[in-house]
Amino acid sequence: MLVNAPQPQIAVILAAGSSSRFVDGPKQLAQLNGKFLVAIAVQAALDAGCFASVLVVAGAVPLDGIVPEGVVIVDNPLWASGQASSLLAGIAAARDAGAQAVVVGLADQPFVVPEAWQLVSRMETERPIVVATYAGQRGNPVRLGAEVWDDLPNEGDEGARALLRGRPELVAAVACPGDASDVDTVEDLEQWN
């Protein structure tokens, strides 16, 4: 039996890291075609038009005035401990807002298109985790139903990946348009600019 995607859902964009491989300042503030990377990622989630709200988790770099209006900035004071803390900060904010699922993306993936956010958020399945695929490879965004939030790692630099690997029976995949390539280095950015 298939069930409808959980409602309400909140989009969470993780943007708290220090961008240690990006030697030209904070990656979140790097520009691609004249727009901040983090703003591009957040705008794709907004343009999907299927979320109760859009949150962006900040930490190393203040994002006030950088992300589009109407986006809620969630501060992660533990950002240096790794991505798990940022995911948990986003989940806590979503839980407080009454969400039944979050759809998580990353600030350094500017080619994830609104349609990918829509497909992941709207996929009908009994499985609590839905992951986007691109040419058969897993990427972001990833929908996490509330029933798996307590199973996420509490520390380290992995968000939901450990759960996806360890509990494949909980995961459904959906093919998406776009590209989940990361912009991790200045060279990556130059390749696309």
C-alpha positions in Angstrom: 0.0 0.0 0.0 1.3 3.4 -0.9 0.9 6.4 1.3 1.1 10.1 0.5 4.2 12.0 1.3 4.0 13.3 4.9 2.7 16.7 5.5 3.7 19.3 6.5 7.2 19.1 5.2 9.9 21.7 5.7 13.0 22.2 3.5 16.3 22.4 5.3 19.4 23.6 3.6 22.7 22.9 5.5 25.0 25.9 5.2 26.9 26.0 8.5 30.4 24.6 7.7 33.7 26.4 7.5 34.4 25.4 3.8 37.9 24.2 4.7 38.7 23.0 1.1 37.5 26.4 -0.3 40.6 28.6 0.0 39.0 31.8 -1.3 36.8 32.8 1.7 33.6 31.3 2.9 32.1 29.0 0.2 28.5 30.0 1.2 29.4 33.6 0.0 31.2 32.5 -3.2 29.3 33.6 -6.3 28.2 31.6 -9.3 27.0 33.8 -12.2 26.7 36.7 -9.8 24.6 34.9 -7.1 25.7 33.5 -3.7 25.9 29.7 -3.7 23.7 29.4 -0.6 21.1 31.8 -2.1 20.9 29.6 -5.3 20.4 26.5 -3.3 17.8 28.1 -1.0 15.9 29.7 -4.0 15.5 26.2 -5.6 13.8 25.0 -2.5 11.6 28.1 -2.4 10.7 27.8 -6.1 9.6 24.2 -5.6 6.6 25.6 -3.9 5.8 22.5 -1.8 7.1 23.3 1.7 5.4 24.8 4.8 8.7 26.7 5.2 12.3 26.8 4.2 15.1 26.8 6.8 18.8 27.3 6.3 21.2 26.2 9.0 24.0 28.7 9.5 27.1 28.5 11.7 30.6 29.6 10.5 29.2 32.4 8.3 26.3 34.8 9.2 23.7 34.5 6.4 21.5 37.5 7.3 20.9 39.5 4.2 22.3 36.7 2.0 19.4 34.3 1.8 16.1 35.2 0.2 13.5 36.9 2.3 11.0 34.6 4.1 13.7 32.0 4.8 14.2 31.1 8.5 17.9 31.1 9.6 18.6 28.5 12.2 21.9 29.1 14.1 24.0 26.0 14.8 26.5 27.0 17.5 28.0 23.5 17.3 28.7 23.8 13.5 32.5 23.0 14.0 31.6 19.5 15.3 30.4 18.4 11.8 27.4 18.1 9.6 25.5 15.9 12.0 25.0 18.8 14.4 23.7 21.0 11.6 21.2 18.3 10.5 20.0 18.0 14.1 19.6 21.7 14.4 17.4 21.8 11.3 15.4 18.8 12.6 14.9 20.4 16.0 13.5 23.6 14.3 11.3 21.5 12.0 10.0 19.5 15.0 9.2 22.7 16.9 7.3 23.9 13.8 5.2 20.7 13.7 6.7 19.1 10.6 6.3 15.5 9.9 9.2 15.4 7.4 12.2 17.4 6.3 13.7 17.5 2.9 17.4 18.2 3.2 19.7 19.8 0.7 23.2 21.3 0.8 24.2 25.0 0.2 27.1 24.0 -2.1 24.9 22.2 -4.7 23.7 25.0 -7.0 22.5 22.7 -9.8 19.8 20.9 -7.8 16.7 22.2 -9.5 13.2 22.9 -8.0 11.8 19.8 -9.8 14.2 17.6 -7.7 12.9 19.1 -4.5 9.3 18.5 -5.7 9.9 14.9 -6.8 11.5 14.0 -3.5 8.9 15.8 -1.4 6.0 14.3 -3.3 7.0 10.7 -3.9 4.4 8.3 -2.5 5.9 5.5 -0.6 5.7 3.7 2.7 9.4 4.2 3.2 10.4 7.1 5.5 13.4 8.1 3.5 13.4 9.3 -0.1 16.6 10.1 -1.9 17.1 11.9 -5.2 19.2 10.1 -7.8 21.0 11.6 -10.8 22.1 9.2 -13.5 21.6 6.4 -11.0 23.8 7.9 -8.3 22.3 9.0 -5.0 22.4 12.7 -4.2 20.4 15.5 -2.6 17.7 16.4 -1.6 16.7 13.7 0.8 13.4 13.4 2.6 13.5 12.2 6.2 10.2 11.3 7.8 9.8 12.1 11.5 9.9 8.4 12.4 13.7 8.2 11.6 14.8 11.5 13.1 15.9 9.9 16.4 18.0 7.4 14.4 20.2 10.1 12.8 23.9 10.4 14.0 24.4 12.7 17.0 28.0 13.7 16.0 30.5 13.6 13.2 30.6 14.9 9.7 27.9 12.7 8.2 24.3 13.7 8.2 21.9 11.0 7.0 24.3 9.0 4.9 25.1 6.5 7.7 21.4 5.8 8.1 20.9 5.4 4.4 23.8 2.9 4.3 22.8 1.0 7.4 19.1 0.8 6.8 18.6 0.4 3.0 15.1 -1.1 3.6 13.9 2.4 4.8 15.0 4.1 1.6 13.2 4.8 -1.7 14.8 6.5 -4.6 13.5 8.9 -7.3 15.2 9.9 -10.5 15.6 13.6 -10.7 16.6 16.2 -13.3 19.5 18.5 -12.5 22.9 17.7 -11.0 24.0 17.2 -7.4 27.6 18.2 -8.0 29.3 19.9 -5.1 31.2 23.1 -5.4 34.0 22.2 -2.9 37.0 24.1 -4.3 37.7 27.3 -6.1 38.6 25.2 -9.1 35.1 23.7 -9.0 33.6 27.1 -9.0 35.8 28.3 -11.8 34.7 25.3 -13.9 31.1 26.4 -13.7 31.5 30.3 -13.8 
